[in-house]
Amino acid sequence: MNEPIYATVREIVADALRVDPAALLPGTRLREELGADSMHLVTILIGLDAAFDVEFEATALPKTEVTMAWIVEHVDIVLSRRSK
């Protein structure tokens, strides 16, 4: 897992969901465990857009589980594509 991306994602998610960043582990499920709704997820996407200077599409979010690891991996993939 890309630690610099993970650290940034953790701060964005913690801020959007008003939780302690230390509680956000790679397997943490945002909807199921933290009660994130669609507005929370949009807020997280906006934070990711600003932090990484990339536009993330809400349609890319999985319909079921959204985990911290999934977000970090998705950000990493998008950033890798941008640098090519």
C-alpha positions in Angstrom: 0.0 0.0 0.0 1.3 3.4 -0.9 1.9 5.0 2.5 2.0 8.7 1.5 -1.3 8.3 -0.4 -2.8 6.3 2.6 -1.8 9.1 5.0 -3.5 11.7 2.9 -6.6 9.6 2.3 -6.8 8.9 6.0 -6.9 12.6 6.8 -9.5 13.3 4.2 -11.8 10.5 5.3 -11.3 11.3 9.0 -12.2 14.9 8.4 -15.3 14.1 6.2 -16.6 11.5 8.7 -15.4 13.2 11.9 -13.5 10.2 13.2 -10.1 9.7 14.7 -7.6 9.1 11.8 -6.0 6.3 13.9 -9.2 4.4 13.7 -9.1 4.1 9.9 -7.4 0.9 9.0 -7.0 -0.4 5.4 -9.9 -2.8 5.9 -12.2 -0.2 7.4 -15.5 -0.2 5.5 -16.8 3.4 5.3 -20.5 2.6 4.8 -20.9 -0.4 6.9 -18.6 0.5 9.9 -18.7 4.2 9.9 -22.1 5.0 8.5 -20.9 7.0 5.5 -23.7 8.0 3.2 -23.6 9.2 -0.4 -23.0 12.8 0.7 -20.0 11.8 2.8 -18.5 9.9 -0.1 -19.0 12.9 -2.4 -17.2 15.1 0.2 -14.4 12.5 0.3 -14.1 12.6 -3.5 -14.0 16.4 -3.5 -11.2 16.2 -0.9 -9.3 13.7 -3.0 -9.7 15.9 -6.1 -8.2 18.9 -4.2 -5.4 16.9 -2.5 -4.2 15.0 -5.6 -5.2 17.5 -8.3 -7.2 14.8 -10.1 -10.9 14.5 -10.9 -12.4 11.4 -9.3 -15.8 10.2 -10.6 -18.5 9.2 -8.2 -19.5 6.5 -10.7 -16.1 4.8 -9.9 -17.2 4.0 -6.4 -18.2 0.4 -5.8 -21.9 -0.2 -5.1 -21.1 -2.3 -2.0 -18.0 -2.0 0.2 -15.8 1.1 0.1 -12.7 0.4 2.1 -9.8 2.6 2.9 -7.6 0.1 0.9 -9.9 0.4 -2.1 -9.7 4.2 -2.0 -5.9 4.2 -1.7 -5.6 1.7 -4.6 -7.9 3.7 -6.8 -6.0 6.9 -6.1 -2.8 5.2 -6.9 -4.1 3.8 -10.2 -5.5 7.2 -11.2 -2.2 9.0 -10.4 -0.2 6.3 -12.2 -2.3 6.8 -15.4 -1.9 10.6 -15.1 1.9 10.4 -15.0 2.1 8.3 -18.2 
